[in-house]
């Protein structure tokens, strides 16, 4: 690896690992989808406790749980495919080196590139697993929720449920982001600059969606309505 390759790898790492703290810092001055949804979920829990029938709320939690399970399963399959190429031996790497679109590289460097893809996906898989576990905790919290008539305990209990649900969905979001950066990592097979460009493009796309997309504007308006 030459200096340019190392620089591209550092750009990838900075974009991948720095996205969440950068967006958290931006969120202190500018609302984001995730920040707005944290407030909306807290309001949801307050209203859920005031309802007699909570079937809709439990179904919504179940839907998110199923989505996380689907993404985790898909993530595992993609990891298995990437790992299969990684451990396929010299013959598999030689066939890859023969593709015109990929940059020619020694076997150890090709293995390193596939390892980065597997690590990126692996971190996403761990996030999905943690999201699933936390949402299972939320199911128990919903089951133990005070009755609609016990309004004196609603505010504190709603805060407790939201405090468990928001980190669960944050972990789910990190798992989804892993797909973006795994694609950027896979672009390293073409060239180092392709990986760096892919990482920066993923960062920019995700940030734009958090700040200025139609969904961001809609959740911002919804939060304002709830806070009026």
C-alpha positions as CSV (number, residue, x, y, z in Angstrom):
1,X,0.0,0.0,0.0
2,X,1.3,3.4,-0.9
3,X,0.7,6.7,0.8
4,X,-2.4,7.4,-1.3
5,X,-4.0,4.1,-0.3
6,X,-3.3,4.8,3.4
7,X,-4.8,8.3,3.1
8,X,-7.9,6.8,1.4
9,X,-8.2,4.2,4.2
10,X,-8.0,7.0,6.8
11,X,-10.7,9.0,5.0
12,X,-13.0,5.9,5.1
13,X,-12.4,5.3,8.8
14,X,-13.0,9.0,9.6
15,X,-16.3,9.0,7.6
16,X,-17.5,5.7,9.0
17,X,-16.6,6.1,12.6
18,X,-17.1,9.8,12.8
19,X,-20.5,10.1,11.3
20,X,-22.5,9.5,14.5
21,X,-20.5,11.8,16.8
22,X,-20.5,14.5,14.1
23,X,-24.3,14.3,13.6
24,X,-24.8,14.3,17.4
25,X,-22.8,17.5,17.5
26,X,-24.8,19.0,14.7
27,X,-27.9,17.9,16.5
28,X,-27.2,20.3,19.3
29,X,-27.6,23.3,16.9
30,X,-29.9,21.8,14.2
31,X,-32.6,19.3,14.5
32,X,-32.2,15.9,12.8
33,X,-34.6,13.1,12.1
34,X,-33.1,11.0,14.9
35,X,-33.3,13.8,17.4
36,X,-36.9,14.7,16.4
37,X,-38.0,11.0,16.5
38,X,-36.6,10.6,20.0
39,X,-39.0,13.3,21.2
40,X,-41.8,11.9,19.1
41,X,-41.3,8.4,20.6
42,X,-41.4,9.9,24.1
43,X,-44.8,11.6,23.2
44,X,-45.9,8.2,21.8
45,X,-45.2,6.4,25.0
46,X,-47.2,9.0,27.0
47,X,-50.2,8.6,24.7
48,X,-49.8,4.8,24.7
49,X,-50.2,4.7,28.5
50,X,-53.3,6.8,28.3
51,X,-55.0,4.3,26.0
52,X,-57.2,1.5,27.2
53,X,-56.3,-0.7,24.2
54,X,-52.6,-1.0,23.3
55,X,-52.7,-3.5,20.5
56,X,-51.6,-0.9,17.9
57,X,-48.6,0.0,20.0
58,X,-47.5,-3.6,20.5
59,X,-47.9,-4.3,16.8
60,X,-45.7,-1.3,15.9
61,X,-43.0,-2.6,18.2
62,X,-43.3,-6.0,16.7
63,X,-43.0,-4.6,13.2
64,X,-39.7,-2.8,14.1
65,X,-38.5,-6.0,15.8
66,X,-39.2,-8.0,12.6
67,X,-37.5,-5.4,10.5
68,X,-34.3,-5.6,12.6
69,X,-34.4,-9.5,12.5
70,X,-34.7,-9.3,8.7
71,X,-31.8,-6.9,8.3
72,X,-29.7,-9.0,10.7
73,X,-30.4,-12.2,8.7
74,X,-29.6,-10.4,5.4
75,X,-26.4,-8.9,6.9
76,X,-25.3,-12.4,7.9
77,X,-25.8,-13.8,4.4
78,X,-23.8,-11.0,2.8
79,X,-21.0,-11.5,5.4
80,X,-20.9,-15.2,4.6
81,X,-20.6,-14.4,0.9
82,X,-17.7,-12.0,1.5
83,X,-16.0,-14.4,3.9
84,X,-16.4,-17.2,1.3
85,X,-14.3,-15.1,-1.1
86,X,-11.9,-14.2,1.6
87,X,-11.3,-17.8,2.6
88,X,-11.7,-19.2,-0.9
89,X,-7.9,-19.6,-1.4
90,X,-5.5,-18.4,-4.0
91,X,-7.7,-19.6,-6.8
92,X,-10.6,-17.4,-5.8
93,X,-8.3,-14.4,-5.4
94,X,-6.6,-15.1,-8.7
95,X,-10.0,-15.0,-10.5
96,X,-10.8,-11.7,-8.8
97,X,-7.5,-10.3,-9.9
98,X,-8.4,-11.2,-13.5
99,X,-11.4,-8.9,-13.6
100,X,-10.7,-5.9,-15.6
101,X,-12.7,-3.5,-13.4
102,X,-10.7,-4.4,-10.3
103,X,-7.3,-2.9,-9.5
104,X,-4.5,-5.5,-9.6
105,X,-3.2,-6.2,-6.2
106,X,-1.2,-8.8,-4.3
107,X,-3.2,-11.5,-2.5
108,X,-2.6,-10.1,1.0
109,X,-4.0,-6.7,-0.1
110,X,-7.1,-8.3,-1.7
111,X,-7.6,-10.2,1.6
112,X,-7.3,-6.9,3.5
113,X,-9.9,-5.3,1.3
114,X,-12.4,-8.1,1.8
115,X,-11.6,-8.1,5.5
116,X,-12.6,-4.5,5.7
117,X,-15.9,-5.3,4.1
118,X,-16.5,-8.2,6.5
119,X,-15.6,-6.0,9.5
120,X,-17.9,-3.2,8.4
121,X,-20.8,-5.7,8.0
122,X,-19.8,-7.4,11.2
123,X,-20.2,-4.2,13.2
124,X,-23.6,-3.7,11.6
125,X,-24.6,-7.2,12.5
126,X,-23.6,-6.6,16.2
127,X,-25.7,-3.4,16.1
128,X,-28.7,-5.3,14.7
129,X,-28.4,-8.0,17.4
130,X,-28.2,-5.3,20.1
131,X,-31.2,-3.6,18.7
132,X,-33.2,-6.8,18.7
133,X,-32.2,-7.5,22.3
134,X,-33.2,-4.0,23.5
135,X,-36.5,-4.2,21.6
136,X,-37.2,-7.4,23.4
137,X,-36.6,-5.5,26.7
138,X,-39.1,-2.9,25.5
139,X,-41.7,-5.7,24.9
140,X,-41.4,-6.6,28.6
141,X,-41.7,-2.9,29.6
142,X,-44.9,-2.6,27.5
143,X,-46.3,-5.7,29.1
144,X,-45.7,-4.3,32.6
145,X,-47.0,-0.8,31.8
146,X,-49.4,0.8,34.3
147,X,-53.1,0.7,33.5
148,X,-54.7,3.7,31.8
149,X,-56.3,4.8,35.1
150,X,-53.0,4.9,36.9
151,X,-52.1,8.4,35.5
152,X,-49.9,9.3,38.4
153,X,-47.2,6.9,37.2
154,X,-47.6,7.5,33.4
155,X,-45.0,10.3,33.0
156,X,-42.2,8.5,34.8
157,X,-43.0,5.1,33.1
158,X,-43.3,6.7,29.7
159,X,-39.8,8.2,30.2
160,X,-38.4,4.8,31.2
161,X,-39.9,3.1,28.1
162,X,-38.6,5.8,25.7
163,X,-35.2,5.6,27.4
164,X,-35.1,1.9,26.3
165,X,-36.7,2.3,22.9
166,X,-34.6,5.2,21.6
167,X,-31.2,3.4,22.1
168,X,-32.7,0.3,20.5
169,X,-33.6,2.2,17.4
170,X,-30.3,4.0,17.4
171,X,-28.6,0.7,17.2
172,X,-30.9,-0.3,14.4
173,X,-29.9,2.9,12.5
174,X,-26.2,2.1,13.0
175,X,-26.8,-1.3,11.5
176,X,-28.5,0.1,8.4
177,X,-25.7,2.6,8.0
178,X,-23.2,-0.2,7.9
179,X,-24.6,-1.2,4.5
180,X,-23.7,2.2,3.1
181,X,-20.1,2.0,4.3
182,X,-19.7,-1.6,3.4
183,X,-20.4,-0.6,-0.2
184,X,-17.8,2.1,0.1
185,X,-15.4,-0.5,1.5
186,X,-16.1,-2.8,-1.4
187,X,-15.2,0.1,-3.8
188,X,-11.6,-0.3,-2.5
189,X,-11.5,-3.4,-4.8
190,X,-11.6,-0.9,-7.7
191,X,-9.2,1.7,-6.3
192,X,-8.4,3.5,-3.0
193,X,-9.9,6.8,-4.3
194,X,-13.2,4.9,-5.1
195,X,-13.4,3.8,-1.4
196,X,-12.7,7.4,-0.2
197,X,-15.2,8.9,-2.6
198,X,-17.8,6.2,-1.6
199,X,-17.3,6.9,2.1
200,X,-17.6,10.7,1.7
201,X,-20.6,10.2,-0.6
202,X,-22.3,7.9,2.0
203,X,-21.5,10.5,4.8
204,X,-23.0,13.3,2.7
205,X,-26.1,11.4,1.6
206,X,-26.9,10.2,5.2
207,X,-26.3,13.7,6.6
208,X,-28.5,15.3,3.9
209,X,-31.3,12.8,4.7
210,X,-31.0,13.6,8.4
211,X,-31.1,17.3,7.9
212,X,-32.9,18.4,4.7
213,X,-34.9,15.5,3.2
214,X,-38.7,15.5,3.0
215,X,-38.7,13.0,5.9
216,X,-36.6,15.4,8.0
217,X,-38.8,18.3,7.3
218,X,-41.9,16.2,8.1
219,X,-40.6,14.9,11.4
220,X,-39.5,18.4,12.4
221,X,-43.0,19.8,11.8
222,X,-44.6,16.9,13.7
223,X,-42.3,17.5,16.7
224,X,-43.3,21.2,16.6
225,X,-46.9,20.3,16.6
226,X,-46.5,18.0,19.6
227,X,-44.6,20.6,21.5
228,X,-47.1,23.3,21.0
